[in-house]
Amino acid sequence: MDADDWEALVEWLETFEDRQIVREATEDLKAGGGSRERAGWEQWKTAAGEIQ
């Protein structure tokens, strides 16, 4: 497999993983009745502080 094919495969896998994360988060939000807190989502202030 050449470098371009490898890069394309990695990008495809990352996109697949991102879609799965969004799908799961959406399911959690629906199960929480639309409440981000009940869905277990972190508040942006907390998450942003962890990123920096």
N, CA, C and O atoms as CSV, one atom per row, in Angstrom:
chain,resi,resn,atom,element,x,y,z
A,1,MET,N,N,0.858,-1.171,0.000
A,1,MET,CA,C,0.000,0.000,0.000
A,1,MET,C,C,0.904,1.233,0.000
A,1,MET,O,O,1.820,1.353,0.814
A,2,ASP,N,N,0.627,2.136,-0.922
A,2,ASP,CA,C,1.474,3.324,-0.974
A,2,ASP,C,C,0.984,4.365,0.037
A,2,ASP,O,O,-0.069,4.194,0.651
A,3,ALA,N,N,1.749,5.436,0.204
A,3,ALA,CA,C,1.472,6.450,1.220
A,3,ALA,C,C,0.129,7.144,0.987
A,3,ALA,O,O,-0.589,7.426,1.946
A,4,ASP,N,N,-0.217,7.420,-0.254
A,4,ASP,CA,C,-1.492,8.079,-0.536
A,4,ASP,C,C,-2.676,7.196,-0.161
A,4,ASP,O,O,-3.659,7.678,0.402
A,5,ASP,N,N,-2.584,5.915,-0.471
A,5,ASP,CA,C,-3.654,4.983,-0.100
A,5,ASP,C,C,-3.759,4.860,1.416
A,5,ASP,O,O,-4.860,4.804,1.964
A,6,TRP,N,N,-2.615,4.816,2.091
A,6,TRP,CA,C,-2.584,4.718,3.550
A,6,TRP,C,C,-3.249,5.950,4.168
A,6,TRP,O,O,-4.060,5.829,5.086
A,7,GLU,N,N,-2.905,7.119,3.666
A,7,GLU,CA,C,-3.481,8.365,4.170
A,7,GLU,C,C,-4.989,8.389,3.947
A,7,GLU,O,O,-5.735,8.812,4.830
A,8,ALA,N,N,-5.442,7.950,2.799
A,8,ALA,CA,C,-6.869,7.904,2.503
A,8,ALA,C,C,-7.589,6.936,3.442
A,8,ALA,O,O,-8.694,7.228,3.899
A,9,LEU,N,N,-6.982,5.804,3.728
A,9,LEU,CA,C,-7.574,4.829,4.639
A,9,LEU,C,C,-7.687,5.395,6.048
A,9,LEU,O,O,-8.725,5.254,6.694
A,10,VAL,N,N,-6.636,6.027,6.518
A,10,VAL,CA,C,-6.651,6.617,7.860
A,10,VAL,C,C,-7.735,7.696,7.941
A,10,VAL,O,O,-8.471,7.762,8.925
A,11,GLU,N,N,-7.834,8.529,6.926
A,11,GLU,CA,C,-8.858,9.574,6.903
A,11,GLU,C,C,-10.255,8.960,6.921
A,11,GLU,O,O,-11.133,9.443,7.636
A,12,TRP,N,N,-10.465,7.915,6.151
A,12,TRP,CA,C,-11.758,7.236,6.118
A,12,TRP,C,C,-12.096,6.672,7.495
A,12,TRP,O,O,-13.229,6.807,7.956
A,13,LEU,N,N,-11.130,6.044,8.153
A,13,LEU,CA,C,-11.357,5.477,9.481
A,13,LEU,C,C,-11.689,6.561,10.499
A,13,LEU,O,O,-12.563,6.373,11.345
A,14,GLU,N,N,-11.001,7.688,10.422
A,14,GLU,CA,C,-11.274,8.794,11.337
A,14,GLU,C,C,-12.689,9.334,11.119
A,14,GLU,O,O,-13.395,9.638,12.081
A,15,THR,N,N,-13.096,9.451,9.877
A,15,THR,CA,C,-14.447,9.923,9.564
A,15,THR,C,C,-15.478,8.930,10.088
A,15,THR,O,O,-16.488,9.335,10.663
A,16,PHE,N,N,-15.238,7.657,9.900
A,16,PHE,CA,C,-16.138,6.618,10.396
A,16,PHE,C,C,-16.272,6.713,11.914
A,16,PHE,O,O,-17.376,6.634,12.452
A,17,GLU,N,N,-15.149,6.883,12.596
A,17,GLU,CA,C,-15.157,6.992,14.053
A,17,GLU,C,C,-15.927,8.246,14.497
A,17,GLU,O,O,-16.716,8.189,15.441
A,18,ASP,N,N,-15.699,9.362,13.822
A,18,ASP,CA,C,-16.408,10.598,14.159
A,18,ASP,C,C,-17.913,10.422,14.011
A,18,ASP,O,O,-18.678,10.874,14.862
A,19,ARG,N,N,-18.335,9.776,12.948
A,19,ARG,CA,C,-19.771,9.548,12.734
A,19,ARG,C,C,-20.361,8.679,13.836
A,19,ARG,O,O,-21.488,8.909,14.273
A,20,GLN,N,N,-19.612,7.691,14.282
A,20,GLN,CA,C,-20.086,6.818,15.357
A,20,GLN,C,C,-20.225,7.614,16.657
A,20,GLN,O,O,-21.185,7.417,17.402
A,21,ILE,N,N,-19.292,8.495,16.928
A,21,ILE,CA,C,-19.356,9.334,18.131
A,21,ILE,C,C,-20.598,10.220,18.087
A,21,ILE,O,O,-21.305,10.350,19.086
A,22,VAL,N,N,-20.861,10.825,16.941
A,22,VAL,CA,C,-22.038,11.683,16.794
A,22,VAL,C,C,-23.312,10.860,16.956
A,22,VAL,O,O,-24.257,11.300,17.612
A,23,ARG,N,N,-23.342,9.689,16.371
A,23,ARG,CA,C,-24.522,8.818,16.476
A,23,ARG,C,C,-24.810,8.477,17.941
A,23,ARG,O,O,-25.956,8.549,18.385
A,24,GLU,N,N,-23.774,8.110,18.683
A,24,GLU,CA,C,-23.948,7.749,20.092
A,24,GLU,C,C,-24.370,8.961,20.921
A,24,GLU,O,O,-25.225,8.846,21.799
A,25,ALA,N,N,-23.780,10.110,20.648
A,25,ALA,CA,C,-24.138,11.319,21.387
A,25,ALA,C,C,-25.594,11.701,21.119
A,25,ALA,O,O,-26.304,12.133,22.027
A,26,THR,N,N,-26.027,11.542,19.884
A,26,THR,CA,C,-27.414,11.848,19.533
A,26,THR,C,C,-28.367,10.905,20.253
A,26,THR,O,O,-29.412,11.335,20.740
A,27,GLU,N,N,-28.022,9.641,20.324
A,27,GLU,CA,C,-28.851,8.668,21.044
A,27,GLU,C,C,-28.929,9.021,22.526
A,27,GLU,O,O,-29.998,8.942,23.130
A,28,ASP,N,N,-27.795,9.411,23.110
A,28,ASP,CA,C,-27.775,9.812,24.517
A,28,ASP,C,C,-28.661,11.035,24.747
A,28,ASP,O,O,-29.390,11.102,25.737
A,29,LEU,N,N,-28.596,11.990,23.838
A,29,LEU,CA,C,-29.403,13.203,23.964
A,29,LEU,C,C,-30.897,12.874,23.876
A,29,LEU,O,O,-31.699,13.404,24.646
A,30,LYS,N,N,-31.259,12.013,22.951
A,30,LYS,CA,C,-32.662,11.604,22.838
A,30,LYS,C,C,-33.115,10.880,24.099
A,30,LYS,O,O,-34.217,11.122,24.591
A,31,ALA,N,N,-32.271,9.993,24.626
A,31,ALA,CA,C,-32.609,9.252,25.838
A,31,ALA,C,C,-32.739,10.195,27.034
A,31,ALA,O,O,-33.487,9.911,27.969
A,32,GLY,N,N,-32.021,11.306,27.006
A,32,GLY,CA,C,-32.094,12.294,28.081
A,32,GLY,C,C,-33.197,13.307,27.877
A,32,GLY,O,O,-33.247,14.317,28.579
A,33,GLY,N,N,-34.080,13.054,26.928
A,33,GLY,CA,C,-35.206,13.943,26.683
A,33,GLY,C,C,-34.785,15.306,26.148
A,33,GLY,O,O,-35.494,16.295,26.328
A,34,GLY,N,N,-33.650,15.353,25.501
A,34,GLY,CA,C,-33.163,16.613,24.937
A,34,GLY,C,C,-32.296,17.412,25.892
A,34,GLY,O,O,-31.773,18.465,25.525
A,35,SER,N,N,-32.139,16.924,27.104
A,35,SER,CA,C,-31.319,17.614,28.101
A,35,SER,C,C,-29.867,17.152,27.994
A,35,SER,O,O,-29.562,15.971,28.158
A,36,ARG,N,N,-28.996,18.091,27.720
A,36,ARG,CA,C,-27.569,17.744,27.634
A,36,ARG,C,C,-27.047,17.241,28.966
A,36,ARG,O,O,-26.208,16.342,29.014
A,37,GLU,N,N,-27.541,17.818,30.039
A,37,GLU,CA,C,-27.094,17.399,31.370
A,37,GLU,C,C,-27.501,15.944,31.646
A,37,GLU,O,O,-26.686,15.134,32.088
A,38,ARG,N,N,-28.781,15.628,31.374
A,38,ARG,CA,C,-29.255,14.245,31.595
A,38,ARG,C,C,-28.594,13.261,30.639
A,38,ARG,O,O,-28.473,12.076,30.949
A,39,ALA,N,N,-28.168,13.750,29.478
A,39,ALA,CA,C,-27.488,12.886,28.510
A,39,ALA,C,C,-26.051,12.607,28.932
A,39,ALA,O,O,-25.382,11.752,28.353
A,40,GLY,N,N,-25.576,13.338,29.951
A,40,GLY,CA,C,-24.220,13.123,30.441
A,40,GLY,C,C,-23.166,13.947,29.713
A,40,GLY,O,O,-21.967,13.695,29.831
A,41,TRP,N,N,-23.635,14.932,28.959
A,41,TRP,CA,C,-22.689,15.782,28.241
A,41,TRP,C,C,-22.008,16.735,29.210
A,41,TRP,O,O,-22.635,17.254,30.134
A,42,GLU,N,N,-20.737,16.955,28.994
A,42,GLU,CA,C,-19.981,17.889,29.803
A,42,GLU,C,C,-20.313,19.319,29.394
A,42,GLU,O,O,-20.604,19.582,28.227
A,43,GLN,N,N,-20.270,20.236,30.344
A,43,GLN,CA,C,-20.468,21.642,30.010
A,43,GLN,C,C,-19.259,22.145,29.234
A,43,GLN,O,O,-18.131,21.716,29.476
A,44,TRP,N,N,-19.506,23.062,28.297
A,44,TRP,CA,C,-18.427,23.556,27.447
A,44,TRP,C,C,-17.303,24.175,28.270
A,44,TRP,O,O,-16.130,23.974,27.955
A,45,LYS,N,N,-17.639,24.921,29.314
A,45,LYS,CA,C,-16.600,25.558,30.136
A,45,LYS,C,C,-15.630,24.524,30.699
A,45,LYS,O,O,-14.422,24.755,30.743
A,46,THR,N,N,-16.157,23.404,31.122
A,46,THR,CA,C,-15.322,22.336,31.681
A,46,THR,C,C,-14.474,21.694,30.588
A,46,THR,O,O,-13.273,21.492,30.763
A,47,ALA,N,N,-15.105,21.376,29.465
A,47,ALA,CA,C,-14.385,20.729,28.375
A,47,ALA,C,C,-13.312,21.654,27.791
A,47,ALA,O,O,-12.200,21.218,27.493
A,48,ALA,N,N,-13.657,22.927,27.632
A,48,ALA,CA,C,-12.697,23.882,27.075
A,48,ALA,C,C,-11.485,24.022,27.969
A,48,ALA,O,O,-10.364,24.166,27.482
A,49,GLY,N,N,-11.700,23.979,29.279
A,49,GLY,CA,C,-10.591,24.061,30.221
A,49,GLY,C,C,-9.674,22.851,30.129
A,49,GLY,O,O,-8.470,22.970,30.353
A,50,GLU,N,N,-10.224,21.695,29.804
A,50,GLU,CA,C,-9.420,20.479,29.664
A,50,GLU,C,C,-8.597,20.480,28.384
A,50,GLU,O,O,-7.532,19.867,28.321
A,51,ILE,N,N,-9.098,21.174,27.360
A,51,ILE,CA,C,-8.421,21.204,26.067
A,51,ILE,C,C,-7.158,22.066,26.143
A,51,ILE,O,O,-6.126,21.732,25.561
A,52,GLN,N,N,-7.260,23.176,26.867
A,52,GLN,CA,C,-6.147,24.121,26.943
A,52,GLN,C,C,-5.125,23.595,27.818
A,52,GLN,O,O,-4.096,24.238,28.022
